[in-house]
Amino acid sequence: MVGNSDEQLLAILATLEECRATLRRDGGLDTAELLSVAILDLRMKLSRIGDAELKALCEEIMRPDGERQRRRPQLRVVK
């Protein structure tokens, strides 16, 4: 059931990406940005990335280089 659900999400993701590209090309930049948020949300679901993991990544990225800690990564790499 999860595989089928993932396949459906992948199909939706492909459609949204096509729509976003069309909107960008035709000047609908604000709407394209909204679709980018939906695309990110679907990618997170497909990769099983939770809100806490995304927040941790954003916080780490926003830290100045000197404040970044050298530690074992808390996020997993997903291809």
All heavy atoms as a GROMACS GRO file, in nm:
protein
  619
    1MET      N    1   0.081  -0.118   0.000
    1MET     CA    2   0.000   0.000   0.000
    1MET      C    3   0.087   0.126   0.000
    1MET      O    4   0.056   0.221  -0.069
    1MET     CB    5  -0.092  -0.002   0.121
    1MET     CG    6  -0.184   0.115   0.128
    1MET     SD    7  -0.339   0.060   0.196
    1MET     CE    8  -0.433   0.206   0.180
    2VAL      N    9   0.196   0.124   0.076
    2VAL     CA   10   0.284   0.240   0.078
    2VAL      C   11   0.346   0.262  -0.059
    2VAL      O   12   0.353   0.374  -0.107
    2VAL     CB   13   0.395   0.224   0.186
    2VAL    CG1   14   0.499   0.331   0.173
    2VAL    CG2   15   0.332   0.226   0.325
    3GLY      N   16   0.388   0.156  -0.126
    3GLY     CA   17   0.447   0.168  -0.258
    3GLY      C   18   0.352   0.232  -0.357
    3GLY      O   19   0.391   0.320  -0.435
    4ASN      N   20   0.227   0.190  -0.354
    4ASN     CA   21   0.127   0.247  -0.443
    4ASN      C   22   0.106   0.395  -0.411
    4ASN      O   23   0.094   0.478  -0.500
    4ASN     CB   24  -0.004   0.169  -0.432
    4ASN     CG   25  -0.105   0.212  -0.537
    4ASN    OD1   26  -0.069   0.256  -0.645
    4ASN    ND2   27  -0.231   0.200  -0.504
    5SER      N   28   0.101   0.426  -0.284
    5SER     CA   29   0.084   0.564  -0.240
    5SER      C   30   0.203   0.648  -0.286
    5SER      O   31   0.186   0.761  -0.333
    5SER     CB   32   0.070   0.570  -0.088
    5SER     OG   33   0.061   0.703  -0.045
    6ASP      N   34   0.324   0.594  -0.273
    6ASP     CA   35   0.443   0.664  -0.318
    6ASP      C   36   0.439   0.686  -0.469
    6ASP      O   37   0.478   0.792  -0.518
    6ASP     CB   38   0.570   0.588  -0.281
    6ASP     CG   39   0.605   0.600  -0.133
    6ASP    OD1   40   0.537   0.676  -0.061
    6ASP    OD2   41   0.701   0.533  -0.090
    7GLU      N   42   0.393   0.586  -0.543
    7GLU     CA   43   0.381   0.600  -0.688
    7GLU      C   44   0.284   0.712  -0.724
    7GLU      O   45   0.310   0.791  -0.815
    7GLU     CB   46   0.337   0.469  -0.751
    7GLU     CG   47   0.442   0.362  -0.751
    7GLU     CD   48   0.390   0.230  -0.804
    7GLU    OE1   49   0.285   0.227  -0.869
    7GLU    OE2   50   0.458   0.128  -0.778
    8GLN      N   51   0.174   0.721  -0.652
    8GLN     CA   52   0.078   0.828  -0.676
    8GLN      C   53   0.139   0.964  -0.644
    8GLN      O   54   0.121   1.059  -0.720
    8GLN     CB   55  -0.049   0.806  -0.593
    8GLN     CG   56  -0.132   0.689  -0.640
    8GLN     CD   57  -0.248   0.660  -0.546
    8GLN    OE1   58  -0.241   0.688  -0.427
    8GLN    NE2   59  -0.355   0.604  -0.600
    9LEU      N   60   0.212   0.972  -0.533
    9LEU     CA   61   0.276   1.098  -0.496
    9LEU      C   62   0.382   1.138  -0.599
    9LEU      O   63   0.396   1.256  -0.631
    9LEU     CB   64   0.338   1.089  -0.357
    9LEU     CG   65   0.241   1.085  -0.240
    9LEU    CD1   66   0.317   1.070  -0.108
    9LEU    CD2   67   0.152   1.208  -0.237
   10LEU      N   68   0.455   1.042  -0.652
   10LEU     CA   69   0.555   1.072  -0.755
   10LEU      C   70   0.489   1.126  -0.882
   10LEU      O   71   0.540   1.219  -0.946
   10LEU     CB   72   0.638   0.947  -0.787
   10LEU     CG   73   0.742   0.909  -0.682
   10LEU    CD1   74   0.800   0.772  -0.712
   10LEU    CD2   75   0.852   1.015  -0.675
   11ALA      N   76   0.375   1.069  -0.918
   11ALA     CA   77   0.302   1.117  -1.036
   11ALA      C   78   0.252   1.259  -1.013
   11ALA      O   79   0.262   1.345  -1.102
   11ALA     CB   80   0.187   1.023  -1.068
   12ILE      N   81   0.200   1.284  -0.895
   12ILE     CA   82   0.153   1.419  -0.861
   12ILE      C   83   0.270   1.517  -0.862
   12ILE      O   84   0.260   1.628  -0.913
   12ILE     CB   85   0.081   1.419  -0.724
   12ILE    CG1   86  -0.050   1.341  -0.734
   12ILE    CG2   87   0.057   1.560  -0.675
   12ILE    CD1   88  -0.113   1.309  -0.600
   13LEU      N   89   0.382   1.474  -0.805
   13LEU     CA   90   0.501   1.558  -0.801
   13LEU      C   91   0.546   1.596  -0.942
   13LEU      O   92   0.577   1.714  -0.968
   13LEU     CB   93   0.613   1.483  -0.727
   13LEU     CG   94   0.743   1.555  -0.705
   13LEU    CD1   95   0.723   1.680  -0.620
   13LEU    CD2   96   0.842   1.462  -0.638
   14ALA      N   97   0.547   1.501  -1.032
   14ALA     CA   98   0.587   1.530  -1.171
   14ALA      C   99   0.493   1.632  -1.234
   14ALA      O  100   0.538   1.725  -1.303
   14ALA     CB  101   0.589   1.400  -1.251
   15THR      N  102   0.364   1.617  -1.210
   15THR     CA  103   0.266   1.712  -1.265
   15THR      C  104   0.287   1.851  -1.208
   15THR      O  105   0.286   1.951  -1.281
   15THR     CB  106   0.123   1.663  -1.236
   15THR    OG1  107   0.106   1.534  -1.296
   15THR    CG2  108   0.020   1.759  -1.292
   16LEU      N  109   0.307   1.859  -1.076
   16LEU     CA  110   0.329   1.990  -1.013
   16LEU      C  111   0.455   2.057  -1.066
   16LEU      O  112   0.458   2.179  -1.087
   16LEU     CB  113   0.337   1.975  -0.861
   16LEU     CG  114   0.206   1.944  -0.789
   16LEU    CD1  115   0.232   1.919  -0.641
   16LEU    CD2  116   0.106   2.056  -0.808
   17GLU      N  117   0.560   1.978  -1.088
   17GLU     CA  118   0.685   2.035  -1.141
   17GLU      C  119   0.666   2.087  -1.282
   17GLU      O  120   0.720   2.192  -1.319
   17GLU     CB  121   0.797   1.933  -1.133
   17GLU     CG  122   0.842   1.909  -0.990
   17GLU     CD  123   0.944   1.799  -0.973
   17GLU    OE1  124   0.954   1.711  -1.062
   17GLU    OE2  125   1.015   1.801  -0.871
   18GLU      N  126   0.586   2.018  -1.363
   18GLU     CA  127   0.556   2.066  -1.498
   18GLU      C  128   0.476   2.196  -1.492
   18GLU      O  129   0.504   2.291  -1.566
   18GLU     CB  130   0.477   1.961  -1.576
   18GLU     CG  131   0.557   1.841  -1.617
   18GLU     CD  132   0.471   1.734  -1.685
   18GLU    OE1  133   0.362   1.768  -1.736
   18GLU    OE2  134   0.513   1.618  -1.685
   19CYS      N  135   0.379   2.200  -1.402
   19CYS     CA  136   0.298   2.322  -1.386
   19CYS      C  137   0.384   2.439  -1.340
   19CYS      O  138   0.370   2.551  -1.390
   19CYS     CB  139   0.184   2.298  -1.287
   19CYS     SG  140   0.058   2.184  -1.346
   20ARG      N  141   0.475   2.412  -1.247
   20ARG     CA  142   0.562   2.517  -1.197
   20ARG      C  143   0.650   2.572  -1.308
   20ARG      O  144   0.668   2.694  -1.322
   20ARG     CB  145   0.648   2.464  -1.082
   20ARG     CG  146   0.743   2.570  -1.026
   20ARG     CD  147   0.826   2.520  -0.912
   20ARG     NE  148   0.910   2.408  -0.954
   20ARG     CZ  149   0.992   2.342  -0.875
   20ARG    NH1  150   1.002   2.375  -0.748
   20ARG    NH2  151   1.065   2.243  -0.920
   21ALA      N  152   0.705   2.483  -1.390
   21ALA     CA  153   0.790   2.527  -1.502
   21ALA      C  154   0.710   2.613  -1.600
   21ALA      O  155   0.759   2.716  -1.647
   21ALA     CB  156   0.849   2.406  -1.573
   22THR      N  157   0.588   2.574  -1.628
   22THR     CA  158   0.503   2.652  -1.718
   22THR      C  159   0.472   2.788  -1.660
   22THR      O  160   0.479   2.891  -1.729
   22THR     CB  161   0.371   2.576  -1.748
   22THR    OG1  162   0.403   2.450  -1.808
   22THR    CG2  163   0.281   2.654  -1.840
   23LEU      N  164   0.439   2.791  -1.531
   23LEU     CA  165   0.410   2.919  -1.466
   23LEU      C  166   0.531   3.011  -1.468
   23LEU      O  167   0.518   3.132  -1.495
   23LEU     CB  168   0.364   2.895  -1.322
   23LEU     CG  169   0.222   2.843  -1.307
   23LEU    CD1  170   0.201   2.786  -1.168
   23LEU    CD2  171   0.122   2.954  -1.337
   24ARG      N  172   0.647   2.958  -1.441
   24ARG     CA  173   0.769   3.040  -1.443
   24ARG      C  174   0.794   3.096  -1.582
   24ARG      O  175   0.829   3.213  -1.598
   24ARG     CB  176   0.890   2.959  -1.398
   24ARG     CG  177   0.896   2.939  -1.249
   24ARG     CD  178   1.021   2.863  -1.211
   24ARG     NE  179   1.033   2.854  -1.067
   24ARG     CZ  180   1.112   2.768  -1.005
   24ARG    NH1  181   1.188   2.686  -1.074
   24ARG    NH2  182   1.116   2.765  -0.874
   25ARG      N  183   0.776   3.011  -1.681
   25ARG     CA  184   0.799   3.052  -1.819
   25ARG      C  185   0.702   3.161  -1.862
   25ARG      O  186   0.737   3.255  -1.932
   25ARG     CB  187   0.788   2.931  -1.912
   25ARG     CG  188   0.821   2.961  -2.057
   25ARG     CD  189   0.807   2.841  -2.149
   25ARG     NE  190   0.668   2.796  -2.151
   25ARG     CZ  191   0.627   2.676  -2.112
   25ARG    NH1  192   0.714   2.587  -2.068
   25ARG    NH2  193   0.500   2.642  -2.119
   26ASP      N  194   0.578   3.151  -1.814
   26ASP     CA  195   0.473   3.244  -1.856
   26ASP      C  196   0.456   3.363  -1.762
   26ASP      O  197   0.362   3.440  -1.775
   26ASP     CB  198   0.340   3.170  -1.870
   26ASP     CG  199   0.342   3.067  -1.982
   26ASP    OD1  200   0.432   3.074  -2.068
   26ASP    OD2  201   0.254   2.978  -1.983
   27GLY      N  202   0.545   3.376  -1.664
   27GLY     CA  203   0.542   3.493  -1.578
   27GLY      C  204   0.458   3.481  -1.452
   27GLY      O  205   0.439   3.579  -1.381
   28GLY      N  206   0.409   3.364  -1.421
   28GLY     CA  207   0.331   3.345  -1.298
   28GLY      C  208   0.421   3.308  -1.181
   28GLY      O  209   0.406   3.202  -1.120
   29LEU      N  210   0.514   3.397  -1.151
   29LEU     CA  211   0.618   3.366  -1.053
   29LEU      C  212   0.564   3.345  -0.913
   29LEU      O  213   0.612   3.256  -0.840
   29LEU     CB  214   0.726   3.475  -1.054
   29LEU     CG  215   0.798   3.492  -1.187
   29LEU    CD1  216   0.900   3.606  -1.177
   29LEU    CD2  217   0.866   3.364  -1.230
   30ASP      N  218   0.466   3.425  -0.872
   30ASP     CA  219   0.410   3.408  -0.737
   30ASP      C  220   0.343   3.273  -0.721
   30ASP      O  221   0.363   3.203  -0.621
   30ASP     CB  222   0.309   3.520  -0.705
   30ASP     CG  223   0.377   3.655  -0.687
   30ASP    OD1  224   0.498   3.658  -0.659
   30ASP    OD2  225   0.307   3.757  -0.700
   31THR      N  226   0.267   3.234  -0.821
   31THR     CA  227   0.200   3.104  -0.815
   31THR      C  228   0.302   2.990  -0.824
   31THR      O  229   0.287   2.888  -0.756
   31THR     CB  230   0.096   3.092  -0.928
   31THR    OG1  231   0.008   3.204  -0.922
   31THR    CG2  232   0.016   2.964  -0.917
   32ALA      N  233   0.406   3.010  -0.903
   32ALA     CA  234   0.512   2.909  -0.913
   32ALA      C  235   0.580   2.889  -0.778
   32ALA      O  236   0.614   2.775  -0.741
   32ALA     CB  237   0.615   2.950  -1.019
   33GLU      N  238   0.599   2.998  -0.703
   33GLU     CA  239   0.660   2.986  -0.571
   33GLU      C  240   0.569   2.909  -0.475
   33GLU      O  241   0.615   2.831  -0.392
   33GLU     CB  242   0.694   3.124  -0.514
   33GLU     CG  243   0.811   3.190  -0.584
   33GLU     CD  244   0.938   3.105  -0.582
   33GLU    OE1  245   0.974   3.054  -0.474
   33GLU    OE2  246   1.000   3.091  -0.688
   34LEU      N  247   0.438   2.931  -0.486
   34LEU     CA  248   0.345   2.853  -0.403
   34LEU      C  249   0.353   2.705  -0.436
   34LEU      O  250   0.350   2.619  -0.347
   34LEU     CB  251   0.202   2.904  -0.422
   34LEU     CG  252   0.171   3.040  -0.361
   34LEU    CD1  253   0.032   3.087  -0.404
   34LEU    CD2  254   0.182   3.036  -0.210
   35LEU      N  255   0.364   2.674  -0.564
   35LEU     CA  256   0.379   2.533  -0.603
   35LEU      C  257   0.509   2.475  -0.551
   35LEU      O  258   0.516   2.357  -0.518
   35LEU     CB  259   0.372   2.518  -0.755
   35LEU     CG  260   0.232   2.513  -0.814
   35LEU    CD1  261   0.240   2.500  -0.966
   35LEU    CD2  262   0.151   2.400  -0.756
   36SER      N  263   0.613   2.558  -0.542
   36SER     CA  264   0.740   2.510  -0.487
   36SER      C  265   0.725   2.461  -0.344
   36SER      O  266   0.787   2.362  -0.303
   36SER     CB  267   0.846   2.621  -0.493
   36SER     OG  268   0.878   2.650  -0.627
   37VAL      N  269   0.641   2.529  -0.268
   37VAL     CA  270   0.616   2.486  -0.130
   37VAL      C  271   0.544   2.351  -0.129
   37VAL      O  272   0.579   2.261  -0.052
   37VAL     CB  273   0.534   2.593  -0.053
   37VAL    CG1  274   0.494   2.543   0.084
   37VAL    CG2  275   0.612   2.722  -0.043
   38ALA      N  276   0.446   2.335  -0.217
   38ALA     CA  277   0.375   2.207  -0.225
   38ALA      C  278   0.469   2.095  -0.270
   38ALA      O  279   0.463   1.983  -0.219
   38ALA     CB  280   0.257   2.219  -0.323
   39ILE      N  281   0.558   2.127  -0.363
   39ILE     CA  282   0.656   2.029  -0.412
   39ILE      C  283   0.750   1.987  -0.299
   39ILE      O  284   0.779   1.869  -0.280
   39ILE     CB  285   0.731   2.085  -0.533
   39ILE    CG1  286   0.636   2.090  -0.655
   39ILE    CG2  287   0.856   2.003  -0.564
   39ILE    CD1  288   0.690   2.171  -0.771
   40LEU      N  289   0.797   2.084  -0.222
   40LEU     CA  290   0.883   2.053  -0.107
   40LEU      C  291   0.810   1.962  -0.008
   40LEU      O  292   0.866   1.863   0.040
   40LEU     CB  293   0.928   2.181  -0.037
   40LEU     CG  294   1.006   2.162   0.092
   40LEU    CD1  295   1.136   2.086   0.068
   40LEU    CD2  296   1.033   2.296   0.158
   41ASP      N  297   0.685   1.993   0.020
   41ASP     CA  298   0.607   1.912   0.113
   41ASP      C  299   0.595   1.768   0.063
   41ASP      O  300   0.614   1.673   0.141
   41ASP     CB  301   0.468   1.974   0.132
   41ASP     CG  302   0.386   1.900   0.235
   41ASP    OD1  303   0.429   1.895   0.352
   41ASP    OD2  304   0.279   1.846   0.198
   42LEU      N  305   0.567   1.749  -0.064
   42LEU     CA  306   0.556   1.613  -0.119
   42LEU      C  307   0.691   1.540  -0.115
   42LEU      O  308   0.697   1.422  -0.083
   42LEU     CB  309   0.505   1.617  -0.263
   42LEU     CG  310   0.356   1.639  -0.279
   42LEU    CD1  311   0.319   1.649  -0.426
   42LEU    CD2  312   0.278   1.525  -0.215
   43ARG      N  313   0.798   1.611  -0.148
   43ARG     CA  314   0.931   1.548  -0.143
   43ARG      C  315   0.966   1.506  -0.001
   43ARG      O  316   1.026   1.400   0.020
   43ARG     CB  317   1.036   1.644  -0.197
   43ARG     CG  318   1.031   1.658  -0.347
   43ARG     CD  319   1.140   1.748  -0.397
   43ARG     NE  320   1.136   1.754  -0.542
   43ARG     CZ  321   1.196   1.848  -0.613
   43ARG    NH1  322   1.264   1.942  -0.552
   43ARG    NH2  323   1.188   1.847  -0.743
   44MET      N  324   0.929   1.587   0.095
   44MET     CA  325   0.954   1.551   0.235
   44MET      C  326   0.875   1.425   0.272
   44MET      O  327   0.928   1.337   0.340
   44MET     CB  328   0.917   1.667   0.328
   44MET     CG  329   1.014   1.782   0.324
   44MET     SD  330   0.965   1.924   0.423
   44MET     CE  331   0.945   1.849   0.585
   45LYS      N  332   0.751   1.417   0.229
   45LYS     CA  333   0.670   1.298   0.258
   45LYS      C  334   0.730   1.174   0.194
   45LYS      O  335   0.740   1.069   0.256
   45LYS     CB  336   0.526   1.318   0.208
   45LYS     CG  337   0.443   1.406   0.298
   45LYS     CD  338   0.301   1.418   0.244
   45LYS     CE  339   0.211   1.492   0.337
   45LYS     NZ  340   0.233   1.634   0.346
   46LEU      N  341   0.771   1.187   0.069
   46LEU     CA  342   0.830   1.073  -0.002
   46LEU      C  343   0.961   1.028   0.062
   46LEU      O  344   0.991   0.909   0.062
   46LEU     CB  345   0.854   1.110  -0.149
   46LEU     CG  346   0.730   1.111  -0.236
   46LEU    CD1  347   0.758   1.183  -0.368
   46LEU    CD2  348   0.682   0.968  -0.262
   47SER      N  349   1.037   1.121   0.113
   47SER     CA  350   1.167   1.089   0.174
   47SER      C  351   1.158   1.061   0.322
   47SER      O  352   1.259   1.038   0.388
   47SER     CB  353   1.265   1.203   0.149
   47SER     OG  354   1.284   1.222   0.011
   48ARG      N  355   1.034   1.068   0.375
   48ARG     CA  356   1.009   1.044   0.518
   48ARG      C  357   1.090   1.141   0.605
   48ARG      O  358   1.149   1.103   0.705
   48ARG     CB  359   1.041   0.901   0.559
   48ARG     CG  360   0.985   0.783   0.478
   48ARG     CD  361   0.838   0.781   0.461
   48ARG     NE  362   0.782   0.660   0.403
   48ARG     CZ  363   0.759   0.642   0.272
   48ARG    NH1  364   0.794   0.733   0.186
   48ARG    NH2  365   0.699   0.532   0.230
   49ILE      N  366   1.095   1.267   0.563
   49ILE     CA  367   1.163   1.371   0.639
   49ILE      C  368   1.058   1.448   0.717
   49ILE      O  369   0.964   1.502   0.659
   49ILE     CB  370   1.241   1.467   0.546
   49ILE    CG1  371   1.351   1.389   0.473
   49ILE    CG2  372   1.299   1.584   0.624
   49ILE    CD1  373   1.421   1.467   0.366
   50GLY      N  374   1.075   1.453   0.847
   50GLY     CA  375   0.979   1.521   0.932
   50GLY      C  376   1.007   1.669   0.948
   50GLY      O  377   1.114   1.719   0.910
   51ASP      N  378   0.912   1.739   1.004
   51ASP     CA  379   0.926   1.882   1.027
   51ASP      C  380   1.046   1.914   1.116
   51ASP      O  381   1.117   2.012   1.093
   51ASP     CB  382   0.799   1.940   1.090
   51ASP     CG  383   0.681   1.941   0.994
   51ASP    OD1  384   0.703   1.935   0.870
   51ASP    OD2  385   0.567   1.948   1.041
   52ALA      N  386   1.070   1.830   1.216
   52ALA     CA  387   1.182   1.855   1.307
   52ALA      C  388   1.315   1.845   1.233
   52ALA      O  389   1.406   1.924   1.259
   52ALA     CB  390   1.177   1.755   1.423
   53GLU      N  391   1.327   1.749   1.142
   53GLU     CA  392   1.450   1.735   1.065
   53GLU      C  393   1.472   1.856   0.973
   53GLU      O  394   1.583   1.906   0.960
   53GLU     CB  395   1.447   1.608   0.981
   53GLU     CG  396   1.459   1.481   1.063
   53GLU     CD  397   1.442   1.358   0.978
   53GLU    OE1  398   1.333   1.340   0.921
   53GLU    OE2  399   1.539   1.282   0.969
   54LEU      N  400   1.365   1.902   0.911
   54LEU     CA  401   1.376   2.019   0.824
   54LEU      C  402   1.414   2.142   0.905
   54LEU      O  403   1.500   2.221   0.865
   54LEU     CB  404   1.245   2.044   0.749
   54LEU     CG  405   1.244   2.165   0.656
   54LEU    CD1  406   1.349   2.150   0.546
   54LEU    CD2  407   1.106   2.186   0.597
   55LYS      N  408   1.353   2.158   1.021
   55LYS     CA  409   1.384   2.272   1.108
   55LYS      C  410   1.531   2.268   1.150
   55LYS      O  411   1.600   2.370   1.148
   55LYS     CB  412   1.294   2.272   1.231
   55LYS     CG  413   1.317   2.390   1.320
   55LYS     CD  414   1.225   2.388   1.440
   55LYS     CE  415   1.254   2.512   1.525
   55LYS     NZ  416   1.217   2.499   1.660
   56ALA      N  417   1.581   2.150   1.187
   56ALA     CA  418   1.721   2.137   1.228
   56ALA      C  419   1.814   2.173   1.113
   56ALA      O  420   1.916   2.241   1.133
   56ALA     CB  421   1.748   1.994   1.276
   57LEU      N  422   1.781   2.132   0.993
   57LEU     CA  423   1.862   2.166   0.876
   57LEU      C  424   1.863   2.316   0.853
   57LEU      O  425   1.969   2.376   0.833
   57LEU     CB  426   1.810   2.094   0.751
   57LEU     CG  427   1.877   2.132   0.620
   57LEU    CD1  428   2.025   2.096   0.622
   57LEU    CD2  429   1.806   2.067   0.503
   58CYS      N  430   1.746   2.378   0.856
   58CYS     CA  431   1.737   2.523   0.835
   58CYS      C  432   1.815   2.600   0.940
   58CYS      O  433   1.885   2.696   0.908
   58CYS     CB  434   1.590   2.567   0.834
   58CYS     SG  435   1.499   2.507   0.691
   59GLU      N  436   1.804   2.557   1.066
   59GLU     CA  437   1.878   2.624   1.172
   59GLU      C  438   2.028   2.611   1.152
   59GLU      O  439   2.103   2.706   1.174
   59GLU     CB  440   1.836   2.569   1.308
   59GLU     CG  441   1.696   2.611   1.350
   59GLU     CD  442   1.648   2.543   1.476
   59GLU    OE1  443   1.715   2.451   1.526
   59GLU    OE2  444   1.539   2.582   1.524
   60GLU      N  445   2.072   2.496   1.110
   60GLU     CA  446   2.215   2.474   1.088
   60GLU      C  447   2.264   2.558   0.970
   60GLU      O  448   2.372   2.617   0.976
   60GLU     CB  449   2.244   2.326   1.062
   60GLU     CG  450   2.389   2.290   1.060
   60GLU     CD  451   2.460   2.308   1.194
   60GLU    OE1  452   2.395   2.305   1.300
   60GLU    OE2  453   2.583   2.326   1.191
   61ILE      N  454   2.186   2.568   0.867
   61ILE     CA  455   2.224   2.647   0.750
   61ILE      C  456   2.232   2.795   0.785
   61ILE      O  457   2.318   2.866   0.734
   61ILE     CB  458   2.125   2.623   0.634
   61ILE    CG1  459   2.144   2.482   0.578
   61ILE    CG2  460   2.141   2.728   0.525
   61ILE    CD1  461   2.039   2.440   0.480
   62MET      N  462   2.144   2.841   0.871
   62MET     CA  463   2.138   2.982   0.905
   62MET      C  464   2.249   3.026   1.002
   62MET      O  465   2.273   3.144   1.018
   62MET     CB  466   2.001   3.018   0.965
   62MET     CG  467   1.886   2.999   0.868
   62MET     SD  468   1.907   3.093   0.715
   62MET     CE  469   1.892   3.259   0.778
   63ARG      N  470   2.317   2.932   1.065
   63ARG     CA  471   2.426   2.967   1.157
   63ARG      C  472   2.546   3.018   1.078
   63ARG      O  473   2.580   2.963   0.975
   63ARG     CB  474   2.471   2.844   1.236
   63ARG     CG  475   2.377   2.802   1.341
   63ARG     CD  476   2.436   2.688   1.419
   63ARG     NE  477   2.334   2.635   1.507
   63ARG     CZ  478   2.351   2.530   1.583
   63ARG    NH1  479   2.466   2.466   1.582
   63ARG    NH2  480   2.254   2.488   1.660
   64PRO      N  481   2.612   3.120   1.130
   64PRO     CA  482   2.739   3.162   1.067
   64PRO      C  483   2.840   3.047   1.071
   64PRO      O  484   2.837   2.964   1.164
   64PRO     CB  485   2.785   3.279   1.154
   64PRO     CG  486   2.662   3.327   1.225
   64PRO     CD  487   2.575   3.205   1.241
   65ASP      N  488   2.930   3.044   0.976
   65ASP     CA  489   3.026   2.933   0.966
   65ASP      C  490   3.101   2.908   1.096
   65ASP      O  491   3.124   2.794   1.134
   65ASP     CB  492   3.128   2.959   0.854
   65ASP     CG  493   3.065   2.941   0.717
   65ASP    OD1  494   2.965   2.868   0.706
   65ASP    OD2  495   3.117   2.999   0.620
   66GLY      N  496   3.138   3.012   1.167
   66GLY     CA  497   3.214   2.997   1.291
   66GLY      C  498   3.134   2.933   1.403
   66GLY      O  499   3.191   2.878   1.496
   67GLU      N  500   3.003   2.939   1.395
   67GLU     CA  501   2.919   2.883   1.500
   67GLU      C  502   2.872   2.740   1.471
   67GLU      O  503   2.813   2.677   1.556
   67GLU     CB  504   2.796   2.972   1.521
   67GLU     CG  505   2.827   3.107   1.577
   67GLU     CD  506   2.702   3.190   1.597
   67GLU    OE1  507   2.591   3.132   1.602
   67GLU    OE2  508   2.714   3.313   1.606
   68ARG      N  509   2.898   2.694   1.351
   68ARG     CA  510   2.855   2.559   1.316
   68ARG      C  511   2.938   2.459   1.394
   68ARG      O  512   3.059   2.470   1.407
   68ARG     CB  513   2.869   2.534   1.167
   68ARG     CG  514   2.767   2.614   1.090
   68ARG     CD  515   2.761   2.572   0.946
   68ARG     NE  516   2.666   2.659   0.878
   68ARG     CZ  517   2.672   2.690   0.752
   68ARG    NH1  518   2.766   2.638   0.676
   68ARG    NH2  519   2.584   2.770   0.698
   69GLN      N  520   2.870   2.360   1.443
   69GLN     CA  521   2.937   2.258   1.524
   69GLN      C  522   2.981   2.143   1.435
   69GLN      O  523   2.912   2.104   1.341
   69GLN     CB  524   2.842   2.204   1.630
   69GLN     CG  525   2.794   2.309   1.728
   69GLN     CD  526   2.693   2.252   1.824
   69GLN    OE1  527   2.658   2.135   1.819
   69GLN    NE2  528   2.644   2.337   1.913
   70ARG      N  529   3.096   2.093   1.467
   70ARG     CA  530   3.143   1.971   1.400
   70ARG      C  531   3.086   1.854   1.477
   70ARG      O  532   3.123   1.827   1.590
   70ARG     CB  533   3.296   1.963   1.399
   70ARG     CG  534   3.360   2.073   1.322
   70ARG     CD  535   3.350   2.043   1.175
   70ARG     NE  536   3.411   2.152   1.101
   70ARG     CZ  537   3.388   2.176   0.975
   70ARG    NH1  538   3.305   2.100   0.909
   70ARG    NH2  539   3.447   2.274   0.914
   71ARG      N  540   2.992   1.790   1.420
   71ARG     CA  541   2.929   1.676   1.487
   71ARG      C  542   2.877   1.580   1.382
   71ARG      O  543   2.869   1.610   1.264
   71ARG     CB  544   2.817   1.722   1.578
   71ARG     CG  545   2.705   1.791   1.505
   71ARG     CD  546   2.592   1.829   1.601
   71ARG     NE  547   2.487   1.888   1.524
   71ARG     CZ  548   2.432   2.005   1.549
   71ARG    NH1  549   2.472   2.077   1.650
   71ARG    NH2  550   2.335   2.051   1.473
   72ARG      N  551   2.840   1.470   1.428
   72ARG     CA  552   2.784   1.368   1.341
   72ARG      C  553   2.651   1.420   1.285
   72ARG      O  554   2.569   1.472   1.360
   72ARG     CB  555   2.761   1.241   1.421
   72ARG     CG  556   2.722   1.124   1.337
   72ARG     CD  557   2.708   1.004   1.424
   72ARG     NE  558   2.641   0.902   1.347
   72ARG     CZ  559   2.655   0.776   1.363
   72ARG    NH1  560   2.733   0.732   1.458
   72ARG    NH2  561   2.592   0.690   1.288
   73PRO      N  562   2.629   1.408   1.154
   73PRO     CA  563   2.506   1.460   1.095
   73PRO      C  564   2.382   1.395   1.154
   73PRO      O  565   2.380   1.275   1.180
   73PRO     CB  566   2.518   1.423   0.946
   73PRO     CG  567   2.660   1.390   0.924
   73PRO     CD  568   2.716   1.347   1.057
   74GLN      N  569   2.281   1.476   1.179
   74GLN     CA  570   2.155   1.424   1.231
   74GLN      C  571   2.058   1.390   1.118
   74GLN      O  572   1.961   1.321   1.140
   74GLN     CB  573   2.091   1.526   1.324
   74GLN     CG  574   2.172   1.550   1.448
   74GLN     CD  575   2.107   1.654   1.537
   74GLN    OE1  576   2.009   1.718   1.502
   74GLN    NE2  577   2.162   1.671   1.656
   75LEU      N  578   2.085   1.442   1.000
   75LEU     CA  579   1.997   1.419   0.886
   75LEU      C  580   2.052   1.305   0.801
   75LEU      O  581   2.172   1.288   0.790
   75LEU     CB  582   1.984   1.545   0.802
   75LEU     CG  583   1.930   1.667   0.878
   75LEU    CD1  584   1.938   1.789   0.786
   75LEU    CD2  585   1.788   1.644   0.922
   76ARG      N  586   1.964   1.236   0.737
   76ARG     CA  587   2.009   1.130   0.649
   76ARG      C  588   2.002   1.178   0.504
   76ARG      O  589   1.919   1.259   0.469
   76ARG     CB  590   1.923   1.006   0.669
   76ARG     CG  591   1.776   1.026   0.633
   76ARG     CD  592   1.696   0.900   0.665
   76ARG     NE  593   1.559   0.916   0.628
   76ARG     CZ  594   1.465   0.975   0.699
   76ARG    NH1  595   1.494   1.024   0.818
   76ARG    NH2  596   1.342   0.984   0.656
   77VAL      N  597   2.092   1.127   0.422
   77VAL     CA  598   2.095   1.163   0.282
   77VAL      C  599   1.998   1.073   0.209
   77VAL      O  600   2.001   0.951   0.225
   77VAL     CB  601   2.237   1.148   0.224
   77VAL    CG1  602   2.239   1.176   0.076
   77VAL    CG2  603   2.332   1.240   0.298
   78VAL      N  604   1.912   1.133   0.128
   78VAL     CA  605   1.813   1.057   0.054
   78VAL      C  606   1.829   1.092  -0.092
   78VAL      O  607   1.835   1.207  -0.130
   78VAL     CB  608   1.669   1.093   0.100
   78VAL    CG1  609   1.568   1.016   0.021
   78VAL    CG2  610   1.655   1.069   0.247
   79LYS      N  611   1.840   0.989  -0.175
   79LYS     CA  612   1.851   1.011  -0.320
   79LYS      C  613   1.722   0.982  -0.388
   79LYS      O  614   1.641   0.908  -0.348
   79LYS     CB  615   1.959   0.923  -0.379
   79LYS     CG  616   2.096   0.963  -0.330
   79LYS     CD  617   2.199   0.880  -0.399
   79LYS     CE  618   2.336   0.918  -0.350
   79LYS     NZ  619   2.439   0.847  -0.416
   0.00000   0.00000   0.00000
